[in-house]
Amino acid sequence: QRKLSQNEVQLILQENCSLKTEKGYLQKENNGLNNQIEKLENQVEKLE
């Protein structure tokens, strides 16, 4: 198992940061979609 170069470590850290940012956006989007689903389910209940 070889030691990673400083450059490789830097690239991995950058990618990790990008993925964390992307995860944040996806979680926000997911929360918005879950809220929409909840509203639609409530509307369906009223119709039943």
PDB file of N, CA, C and O in Angstrom, chain B, residues numbered from 101:
ATOM      1  N   GLN B 101       0.854  -1.191   0.000  1.00  0.00           N
ATOM      2  CA  GLN B 101       0.000   0.000   0.000  1.00  0.00           C
ATOM      3  C   GLN B 101       0.891   1.244   0.000  1.00  0.00           C
ATOM      4  O   GLN B 101       1.551   1.549   0.993  1.00  0.00           O
ATOM      5  N   ARG B 102       0.899   1.955  -1.132  1.00  0.00           N
ATOM      6  CA  ARG B 102       1.799   3.108  -1.246  1.00  0.00           C
ATOM      7  C   ARG B 102       1.194   4.355  -0.603  1.00  0.00           C
ATOM      8  O   ARG B 102      -0.021   4.472  -0.439  1.00  0.00           O
ATOM      9  N   LYS B 103       2.064   5.260  -0.253  1.00  0.00           N
ATOM     10  CA  LYS B 103       1.647   6.523   0.356  1.00  0.00           C
ATOM     11  C   LYS B 103       1.130   7.456  -0.747  1.00  0.00           C
ATOM     12  O   LYS B 103       1.721   7.544  -1.823  1.00  0.00           O
ATOM     13  N   LEU B 104       0.035   8.141  -0.468  1.00  0.00           N
ATOM     14  CA  LEU B 104      -0.504   9.093  -1.445  1.00  0.00           C
ATOM     15  C   LEU B 104       0.375  10.336  -1.500  1.00  0.00           C
ATOM     16  O   LEU B 104       0.908  10.783  -0.484  1.00  0.00           O
ATOM     17  N   SER B 105       0.517  10.888  -2.706  1.00  0.00           N
ATOM     18  CA  SER B 105       1.270  12.139  -2.852  1.00  0.00           C
ATOM     19  C   SER B 105       0.421  13.296  -2.324  1.00  0.00           C
ATOM     20  O   SER B 105      -0.796  13.176  -2.188  1.00  0.00           O
ATOM     21  N   GLN B 106       1.080  14.409  -2.031  1.00  0.00           N
ATOM     22  CA  GLN B 106       0.386  15.604  -1.534  1.00  0.00           C
ATOM     23  C   GLN B 106      -0.678  16.050  -2.542  1.00  0.00           C
ATOM     24  O   GLN B 106      -1.761  16.496  -2.163  1.00  0.00           O
ATOM     25  N   ASN B 107      -0.348  15.921  -3.836  1.00  0.00           N
ATOM     26  CA  ASN B 107      -1.272  16.302  -4.906  1.00  0.00           C
ATOM     27  C   ASN B 107      -2.527  15.429  -4.896  1.00  0.00           C
ATOM     28  O   ASN B 107      -3.642  15.929  -5.045  1.00  0.00           O
ATOM     29  N   GLU B 108      -2.336  14.127  -4.719  1.00  0.00           N
ATOM     30  CA  GLU B 108      -3.477  13.198  -4.677  1.00  0.00           C
ATOM     31  C   GLU B 108      -4.367  13.482  -3.471  1.00  0.00           C
ATOM     32  O   GLU B 108      -5.594  13.453  -3.567  1.00  0.00           O
ATOM     33  N   VAL B 109      -3.730  13.756  -2.339  1.00  0.00           N
ATOM     34  CA  VAL B 109      -4.483  14.093  -1.121  1.00  0.00           C
ATOM     35  C   VAL B 109      -5.321  15.343  -1.369  1.00  0.00           C
ATOM     36  O   VAL B 109      -6.493  15.395  -0.997  1.00  0.00           O
ATOM     37  N   GLN B 110      -4.712  16.353  -2.000  1.00  0.00           N
ATOM     38  CA  GLN B 110      -5.394  17.613  -2.301  1.00  0.00           C
ATOM     39  C   GLN B 110      -6.617  17.377  -3.192  1.00  0.00           C
ATOM     40  O   GLN B 110      -7.692  17.923  -2.945  1.00  0.00           O
ATOM     41  N   LEU B 111      -6.437  16.554  -4.234  1.00  0.00           N
ATOM     42  CA  LEU B 111      -7.542  16.256  -5.154  1.00  0.00           C
ATOM     43  C   LEU B 111      -8.677  15.525  -4.441  1.00  0.00           C
ATOM     44  O   LEU B 111      -9.851  15.808  -4.677  1.00  0.00           O
ATOM     45  N   ILE B 112      -8.324  14.592  -3.577  1.00  0.00           N
ATOM     46  CA  ILE B 112      -9.336  13.835  -2.827  1.00  0.00           C
ATOM     47  C   ILE B 112     -10.114  14.768  -1.902  1.00  0.00           C
ATOM     48  O   ILE B 112     -11.337  14.669  -1.800  1.00  0.00           O
ATOM     49  N   LEU B 113      -9.404  15.671  -1.229  1.00  0.00           N
ATOM     50  CA  LEU B 113     -10.066  16.627  -0.336  1.00  0.00           C
ATOM     51  C   LEU B 113     -11.000  17.556  -1.108  1.00  0.00           C
ATOM     52  O   LEU B 113     -12.097  17.867  -0.644  1.00  0.00           O
ATOM     53  N   GLN B 114     -10.560  18.000  -2.295  1.00  0.00           N
ATOM     54  CA  GLN B 114     -11.405  18.865  -3.135  1.00  0.00           C
ATOM     55  C   GLN B 114     -12.669  18.131  -3.564  1.00  0.00           C
ATOM     56  O   GLN B 114     -13.770  18.681  -3.515  1.00  0.00           O
ATOM     57  N   GLU B 115     -12.496  16.877  -3.986  1.00  0.00           N
ATOM     58  CA  GLU B 115     -13.642  16.094  -4.430  1.00  0.00           C
ATOM     59  C   GLU B 115     -14.613  15.868  -3.271  1.00  0.00           C
ATOM     60  O   GLU B 115     -15.829  15.947  -3.443  1.00  0.00           O
ATOM     61  N   ASN B 116     -14.065  15.589  -2.103  1.00  0.00           N
ATOM     62  CA  ASN B 116     -14.883  15.386  -0.911  1.00  0.00           C
ATOM     63  C   ASN B 116     -15.712  16.632  -0.605  1.00  0.00           C
ATOM     64  O   ASN B 116     -16.890  16.543  -0.257  1.00  0.00           O
ATOM     65  N   CYS B 117     -15.079  17.784  -0.742  1.00  0.00           N
ATOM     66  CA  CYS B 117     -15.756  19.059  -0.509  1.00  0.00           C
ATOM     67  C   CYS B 117     -16.890  19.260  -1.518  1.00  0.00           C
ATOM     68  O   CYS B 117     -17.994  19.660  -1.148  1.00  0.00           O
ATOM     69  N   SER B 118     -16.610  18.981  -2.785  1.00  0.00           N
ATOM     70  CA  SER B 118     -17.624  19.106  -3.838  1.00  0.00           C
ATOM     71  C   SER B 118     -18.805  18.182  -3.569  1.00  0.00           C
ATOM     72  O   SER B 118     -19.960  18.568  -3.744  1.00  0.00           O
ATOM     73  N   LEU B 119     -18.503  16.964  -3.143  1.00  0.00           N
ATOM     74  CA  LEU B 119     -19.565  15.994  -2.876  1.00  0.00           C
ATOM     75  C   LEU B 119     -20.418  16.423  -1.684  1.00  0.00           C
ATOM     76  O   LEU B 119     -21.633  16.227  -1.686  1.00  0.00           O
ATOM     77  N   LYS B 120     -19.789  17.003  -0.677  1.00  0.00           N
ATOM     78  CA  LYS B 120     -20.546  17.493   0.485  1.00  0.00           C
ATOM     79  C   LYS B 120     -21.481  18.623   0.078  1.00  0.00           C
ATOM     80  O   LYS B 120     -22.620  18.695   0.539  1.00  0.00           O
ATOM     81  N   THR B 121     -20.983  19.518  -0.803  1.00  0.00           N
ATOM     82  CA  THR B 121     -21.806  20.624  -1.303  1.00  0.00           C
ATOM     83  C   THR B 121     -22.992  20.079  -2.093  1.00  0.00           C
ATOM     84  O   THR B 121     -24.131  20.506  -1.908  1.00  0.00           O
ATOM     85  N   GLU B 122     -22.695  19.122  -2.981  1.00  0.00           N
ATOM     86  CA  GLU B 122     -23.744  18.509  -3.797  1.00  0.00           C
ATOM     87  C   GLU B 122     -24.772  17.814  -2.903  1.00  0.00           C
ATOM     88  O   GLU B 122     -25.975  17.897  -3.153  1.00  0.00           O
ATOM     89  N   LYS B 123     -24.300  17.136  -1.874  1.00  0.00           N
ATOM     90  CA  LYS B 123     -25.194  16.456  -0.935  1.00  0.00           C
ATOM     91  C   LYS B 123     -26.142  17.462  -0.283  1.00  0.00           C
ATOM     92  O   LYS B 123     -27.327  17.182  -0.105  1.00  0.00           O
ATOM     93  N   GLY B 124     -25.611  18.634   0.071  1.00  0.00           N
ATOM     94  CA  GLY B 124     -26.429  19.682   0.668  1.00  0.00           C
ATOM     95  C   GLY B 124     -27.554  20.124  -0.256  1.00  0.00           C
ATOM     96  O   GLY B 124     -28.704  20.248   0.165  1.00  0.00           O
ATOM     97  N   TYR B 125     -27.207  20.364  -1.544  1.00  0.00           N
ATOM     98  CA  TYR B 125     -28.221  20.761  -2.525  1.00  0.00           C
ATOM     99  C   TYR B 125     -29.276  19.670  -2.684  1.00  0.00           C
ATOM    100  O   TYR B 125     -30.473  19.957  -2.729  1.00  0.00           O
ATOM    101  N   LEU B 126     -28.827  18.415  -2.769  1.00  0.00           N
ATOM    102  CA  LEU B 126     -29.752  17.298  -2.963  1.00  0.00           C
ATOM    103  C   LEU B 126     -30.678  17.128  -1.761  1.00  0.00           C
ATOM    104  O   LEU B 126     -31.855  16.808  -1.922  1.00  0.00           O
ATOM    105  N   GLN B 127     -30.148  17.343  -0.555  1.00  0.00           N
ATOM    106  CA  GLN B 127     -30.986  17.239   0.639  1.00  0.00           C
ATOM    107  C   GLN B 127     -32.060  18.325   0.650  1.00  0.00           C
ATOM    108  O   GLN B 127     -33.207  18.072   1.020  1.00  0.00           O
ATOM    109  N   LYS B 128     -31.675  19.550   0.237  1.00  0.00           N
ATOM    110  CA  LYS B 128     -32.656  20.645   0.149  1.00  0.00           C
ATOM    111  C   LYS B 128     -33.737  20.303  -0.862  1.00  0.00           C
ATOM    112  O   LYS B 128     -34.927  20.480  -0.603  1.00  0.00           O
ATOM    113  N   GLU B 129     -33.303  19.808  -2.029  1.00  0.00           N
ATOM    114  CA  GLU B 129     -34.239  19.435  -3.090  1.00  0.00           C
ATOM    115  C   GLU B 129     -35.167  18.322  -2.602  1.00  0.00           C
ATOM    116  O   GLU B 129     -36.374  18.357  -2.839  1.00  0.00           O
ATOM    117  N   ASN B 130     -34.592  17.348  -1.925  1.00  0.00           N
ATOM    118  CA  ASN B 130     -35.356  16.230  -1.391  1.00  0.00           C
ATOM    119  C   ASN B 130     -36.394  16.707  -0.377  1.00  0.00           C
ATOM    120  O   ASN B 130     -37.534  16.242  -0.386  1.00  0.00           O
ATOM    121  N   ASN B 131     -36.003  17.629   0.491  1.00  0.00           N
ATOM    122  CA  ASN B 131     -36.939  18.177   1.472  1.00  0.00           C
ATOM    123  C   ASN B 131     -38.102  18.876   0.781  1.00  0.00           C
ATOM    124  O   ASN B 131     -39.256  18.726   1.183  1.00  0.00           O
ATOM    125  N   GLY B 132     -37.786  19.646  -0.267  1.00  0.00           N
ATOM    126  CA  GLY B 132     -38.830  20.329  -1.027  1.00  0.00           C
ATOM    127  C   GLY B 132     -39.796  19.346  -1.658  1.00  0.00           C
ATOM    128  O   GLY B 132     -41.009  19.557  -1.643  1.00  0.00           O
ATOM    129  N   LEU B 133     -39.255  18.269  -2.214  1.00  0.00           N
ATOM    130  CA  LEU B 133     -40.093  17.248  -2.852  1.00  0.00           C
ATOM    131  C   LEU B 133     -40.950  16.523  -1.816  1.00  0.00           C
ATOM    132  O   LEU B 133     -42.118  16.228  -2.069  1.00  0.00           O
ATOM    133  N   ASN B 134     -40.373  16.240  -0.659  1.00  0.00           N
ATOM    134  CA  ASN B 134     -41.142  15.591   0.405  1.00  0.00           C
ATOM    135  C   ASN B 134     -42.294  16.473   0.865  1.00  0.00           C
ATOM    136  O   ASN B 134     -43.382  15.977   1.157  1.00  0.00           O
ATOM    137  N   ASN B 135     -42.056  17.791   0.929  1.00  0.00           N
ATOM    138  CA  ASN B 135     -43.122  18.731   1.295  1.00  0.00           C
ATOM    139  C   ASN B 135     -44.235  18.724   0.252  1.00  0.00           C
ATOM    140  O   ASN B 135     -45.418  18.747   0.594  1.00  0.00           O
ATOM    141  N   GLN B 136     -43.845  18.692  -1.032  1.00  0.00           N
ATOM    142  CA  GLN B 136     -44.841  18.646  -2.107  1.00  0.00           C
ATOM    143  C   GLN B 136     -45.683  17.373  -2.007  1.00  0.00           C
ATOM    144  O   GLN B 136     -46.903  17.412  -2.167  1.00  0.00           O
ATOM    145  N   ILE B 137     -45.022  16.254  -1.743  1.00  0.00           N
ATOM    146  CA  ILE B 137     -45.722  14.966  -1.614  1.00  0.00           C
ATOM    147  C   ILE B 137     -46.731  15.042  -0.471  1.00  0.00           C
ATOM    148  O   ILE B 137     -47.870  14.593  -0.600  1.00  0.00           O
ATOM    149  N   GLU B 138     -46.294  15.618   0.651  1.00  0.00           N
ATOM    150  CA  GLU B 138     -47.169  15.731   1.815  1.00  0.00           C
ATOM    151  C   GLU B 138     -48.413  16.566   1.491  1.00  0.00           C
ATOM    152  O   GLU B 138     -49.529  16.201   1.861  1.00  0.00           O
ATOM    153  N   LYS B 139     -48.205  17.693   0.795  1.00  0.00           N
ATOM    154  CA  LYS B 139     -49.330  18.550   0.411  1.00  0.00           C
ATOM    155  C   LYS B 139     -50.300  17.797  -0.500  1.00  0.00           C
ATOM    156  O   LYS B 139     -51.516  17.883  -0.330  1.00  0.00           O
ATOM    157  N   LEU B 140     -49.748  17.056  -1.472  1.00  0.00           N
ATOM    158  CA  LEU B 140     -50.591  16.293  -2.391  1.00  0.00           C
ATOM    159  C   LEU B 140     -51.360  15.198  -1.657  1.00  0.00           C
ATOM    160  O   LEU B 140     -52.535  14.960  -1.938  1.00  0.00           O
ATOM    161  N   GLU B 141     -50.695  14.539  -0.724  1.00  0.00           N
ATOM    162  CA  GLU B 141     -51.370  13.491   0.057  1.00  0.00           C
ATOM    163  C   GLU B 141     -52.515  14.076   0.877  1.00  0.00           C
ATOM    164  O   GLU B 141     -53.570  13.456   1.011  1.00  0.00           O
ATOM    165  N   ASN B 142     -52.303  15.276   1.426  1.00  0.00           N
ATOM    166  CA  ASN B 142     -53.362  15.946   2.188  1.00  0.00           C
ATOM    167  C   ASN B 142     -54.547  16.298   1.292  1.00  0.00           C
ATOM    168  O   ASN B 142     -55.702  16.171   1.699  1.00  0.00           O
ATOM    169  N   GLN B 143     -54.252  16.741   0.069  1.00  0.00           N
ATOM    170  CA  GLN B 143     -55.321  17.068  -0.877  1.00  0.00           C
ATOM    171  C   GLN B 143     -56.118  15.817  -1.236  1.00  0.00           C
ATOM    172  O   GLN B 143     -57.345  15.858  -1.330  1.00  0.00           O
ATOM    173  N   VAL B 144     -55.413  14.707  -1.433  1.00  0.00           N
ATOM    174  CA  VAL B 144     -56.068  13.440  -1.770  1.00  0.00           C
ATOM    175  C   VAL B 144     -56.987  13.010  -0.628  1.00  0.00           C
ATOM    176  O   VAL B 144     -58.109  12.562  -0.862  1.00  0.00           O
ATOM    177  N   GLU B 145     -56.502  13.148   0.611  1.00  0.00           N
ATOM    178  CA  GLU B 145     -57.319  12.780   1.780  1.00  0.00           C
ATOM    179  C   GLU B 145     -58.615  13.579   1.810  1.00  0.00           C
ATOM    180  O   GLU B 145     -59.678  13.039   2.117  1.00  0.00           O
ATOM    181  N   LYS B 146     -58.523  14.872   1.489  1.00  0.00           N
ATOM    182  CA  LYS B 146     -59.711  15.722   1.486  1.00  0.00           C
ATOM    183  C   LYS B 146     -60.701  15.277   0.414  1.00  0.00           C
ATOM    184  O   LYS B 146     -61.913  15.384   0.599  1.00  0.00           O
ATOM    185  N   LEU B 147     -60.183  14.779  -0.704  1.00  0.00           N
ATOM    186  CA  LEU B 147     -61.042  14.344  -1.808  1.00  0.00           C
ATOM    187  C   LEU B 147     -61.730  13.015  -1.508  1.00  0.00           C
ATOM    188  O   LEU B 147     -62.817  12.745  -2.018  1.00  0.00           O
ATOM    189  N   GLU B 148     -61.094  12.190  -0.681  1.00  0.00           N
ATOM    190  CA  GLU B 148     -61.649  10.851  -0.429  1.00  0.00           C
ATOM    191  C   GLU B 148     -62.894  10.901   0.448  1.00  0.00           C
ATOM    192  O   GLU B 148     -63.478   9.861   0.751  1.00  0.00           O
TER     193      GLU B 148
END
